Amino acid sequence: MRRSIRSGAAVLLIVIATFAGTATAADAAAYRFWGFYQWTNGAWAFATKGAAQVTPPDGAVEGWRLAVSGETTPPRLPRANGDFDQICATTPAEPGKKRVAVVMDFGLAEEAPTGTTPPDARGDCAVVDAKATSAQVLAEVATVREEKGLVCAVDTFPASGCGDQVDADPKVPSPEPAVQLVLPEAESPTPTAEASAAESAPARPEPQANESSNDGGGTSPVVWIVIVLAVLLGVAGFVIARRRGSGSGAS
């Protein structure tokens, strides 16, 4: 996955040169392949080197686009802007590492292999070693299939083939309509030990409506006990005094 990866303009030249001998003069050669691009000065441009030879800086934006390109086709650039702040918004920086935003455009449905549907274009933020190459950046955020140094599939698309020749050079508008990227969601924060303990503690039962309260809502049971004891003591004293009086009259 992290072997040498060549793409972009170099791939286009290699593929066309490889298959040009099989195309007649009347038929323009066109091939389906993943191209490698770099976001520079607010626009996409073909990478002048292969992904294994590029070491992007922190904050760079790189793009990959699957498309059919030929001798008469305009550059098939990624159809979404390389907005680093948007793509890496939910990915925190880590000490000693760099963040590189990656745009992956899986192309048009009509250009996909027969019977397949391309996934939605997506963006992701790679957190990699400061010395990581663009090939390693892509491998950090996607599953990469390659053959003979060429990127053949990203996230298993397409499932087969690599730089395949197609029947005709596509007719596409230039520039192509933009697409919305599917972006990574923010990770839920890890709960602290205090929060976990609070969540696991049993809830304190609320007092029932018919229960007495010490906050002025009724007479406390302790008060009732004191009252009962006082009444009993009073009765006992009355009985004892009466008995003493009866005894004195008899003598």
Secondary structure, DSSP 8 states (H G I E B T S, - for coil): --S--B-HHHHHHHHHHHHGGGS-TTS--EEEEEEEEEEETTEEEE-SS-GGG----TT-EEEEEEEEEETT------SS---HHHHTTTS---TTEEEEEEEEE---GGGS-TT------EEEEEEEETT--HHHHHHHHS-EEEETTEEEEETTBSSS-SSEE-SS-----SS------B----------HHHHHHHHS-------TTS--TTTTS--HHHHHHHHHHHHHHHHHHHHHHHHHHHHHH-
